[in-house]
Amino acid sequence: MRLLHLQLADYRNIHRLDIDLPPGAAIFVGDNAEGKSNLLEAIYLLATMRGIRAETDVQLVRQEALDDVLPAARIVAQVETRAGPLKLEVAIVARPGANGQLATKTVRVNGVPKRLSDAVGRLTAVLFTAEDLDMLTGAPSLRRRYIDLTLMQVDQQYGAARSRFERVLTQRNHLLKRLREGLARPDEMAYWDGELGKDGGLIFQRRAAALSRLGVLARQAHGELAAGEQVEVAYQPCLEPLRADLPSMTADEAAAAYEAALAGSLGRDAAAGMTLQGPHRDDIRFSLNGLPAAGFASRAQQRTIALSLRLAEARFLREVRGESPLLLLDDVLSEMDAGRRRAVLAALREADQMLVTGTDLADFWPGFVAGAAVFAVKEGSVQPLVADLATPKTADS
C-alpha cells in the first residue's frame, strides 16, 4: 500500500497542502508546533475515520477558517493498493450548535459517498506518537483504544459489534438503575443480556485472538530494537470466570460465556447501577523482563516498548490484509541514545512506505537519510529539500 498524493485544506494549522509522496521513507523536519504531527494525523484519520488529540471534530478545522461562511477541513488522498487505485476524501464541516460549534464528518471512496464505518480500513496505517507512552502508564481506555483501532481497520464485523455494544451497554445500565430503584423487574434484563452478550462475546474473542498474535510480534520487534530485553503482552478480559481459552473459542461460545457471566452478576450490577463485567472494562498488561513496564521501565525503555507495539501492529495488519500499512512515526527518535536510534531505523526498513518526523535531521542515521526524501515543515507549509521526489536516492548511491 502506498500513498501517492495528499491534499489538505484548512486542517488544524495547515491552510493548503498539495504534495506528492515518494515510495520508501519520507522525513519531515521542523520545530515543534509547525504542523508535522497534524500531517501524520490527517493521514491516520483517513484510515480510522477518527481524529487523534481532538475532543471534538470541530477542533480539526483550522481556527482561522471557522469564521468562513462554510467552515470546513478537507483531506484527499490518492492511494495505490493491491486491489487497485483508491481515492479517499474526508470533509469536516463546522456549523453553529446550541452550545457552540459542531462538526459533521463525511467521506467519499472513489467519488462515492460512504458511511464512515464502511470507509474504515480502506487505507491501513499505523501511527506512533509521543502519547503512546501513556498507553503503558495511563488509563485502561488507552490500551483498549490500541486494540480497537487495530482491529477496526481489518475487521468490519468487529467495528460494528463495538458500536452496537456501546449503545446496548447504555440501555442495560439505564435499566440497572431502574432495577436498583425498584422501577423494573429482574426478568426485563434477559433481552439486554442476550444482546450485550452477543456483541461483547465477539469483542472478547477477537481481542483475545489478536492480542495473542500481537504479543508474539511485539516480542520479536522489541528484540530487534533492544537486544537482551524481553517484552510480554497479556490480555486481561473483564470476565468471570476468566476463560484462558478465549483466543480459540468461537464468537458464539464467547457470547454464551459472557451472557452467563452477566446473569451471574446481576445482583452486583443492580447494586452498582452499572455493568461491572465486559470488554468496556478490559485491560492489557505490558511487562519488561518480567516486571510491570509502567513502574519499572525507564522513559527510553517505555518508548521502545511503545514502538515495538506499533511495529507489531504493522506486521499484524500486513498478515491479515496481505499488504503493508503506511507507517506514520511522529518524533520517534526523541529521548533515545544513538545506539537505540540506529536500531529503530534499521527495524523500520521493512516498511513499504513510512513518514517520519523529527526536529533535527542530525538525529537520523546518515544511511537512513540517504535513502529518504526530506521535507521541511514550517507554519503548516511543507517544502521538499531534495530535487527528485519520484526517485529518491538509495542508501547505496
Phi, psi and omega in degrees: 000134183218132174274116184270318187212141181226134174235133175234143175222121176054041176257120182053240181263010183263115180284302177219136176216131179218106192220137169272141182242137184276165169290166179075222188259143171230130180251131178246117187244136177178167178292169176296151176066022178264343178126002181298311181296321180299323179298311180294320182292329176296319178294319180294327177299324178297331180278320189251346184062024178232139174278142177256143182065022179233126177288326177223157181295334181297335178290348177278344179276132181307129188305319181293339180275349184292344177271357179292163178299319178230081183293130182202147169254149182220137177232126180229133181225139170256124188234142173256119180238168179298331180276352180128183181296147181222131174242123179245134178227124177239131176241135177240107187254125180269149178209157179293144175231173183298326182241035182118184183284145176242171178219146176243132181253130177231158183219145172236138176242116185052040176085355183256127177299138180225157168293151180303319182297331180280345180266342181298131176086359173298319168252131177253139183210153175237128182243123172254130175225169178299333180292347178297336177296331177294338177297330179277323189250347186267202185290153178303332180301327179292324178286324175295323179296324178303309182287326179297310183292331175293309184288325183295336179284342184233359186218093181297325179298322178295314180300318179294317179296322179298317180293315179296320182303315181297319179293315181292322179302318178300317180294318181294318179296323177297318180292324177298321178294321177294322178296318178297327181270003179077018183257004178215163180255150179302327183290348177287347183281340189302316182298312183291327175297319179296315180293316180292322180297320182298307182285322179295322179297318178297318179297312177307309186294316181292320177297315182299315181294316182293317182290332174299316178286319180298326177299318178295315182293324178293321177298317179296313182296318181293325177298329177286330183273327184214085181299138179094351177249143183236128179255140175235141178240124183231122176284134179238082180290143178271081185214131179237130353287150180295132181254110180291341183267015181307316182301330183262355180286158169280164178298323179294320178294319178294324178295318179296321179295319181289320179297321177296321179295321178296317179296321181290336182254017184302317181299314179294320180297316181296320179296325180275340183073023180201162180278115188270347178239147176144170182295343177290351178239015178295163173214166176230132180255131177246131179231153178236119182053039176085358181244149180304126183295327183296324186260340189241342181277142175290171179300316179295322178294319178298321179296320179293321177297314180300319179292322179297326176294322178289322176295322176298318178300316180298317180292325177295313179298322179293320178297318184284317186270340182081008175209151186286139174284165170291139178253117183245113189237110185262115177053046190290334187265359181298144176064026177241146175283172186299319181296317180291323177300315181294320178297320179296311182297324177294321181291336184281349186296343182287343184288140176291323179210133177219146174241123186236137177247159176192164179267344184215121181297336180293343178289342184267138176303131184306323179296327177289317180298322182298332181261013185238157166273140184240135181233147174258135179243124180211123177052043177079004178253143181238126180232136179289145176252008174232154187282318187248099182282336184288328180228075180297157181298153174262166182295338183267350185274000000 
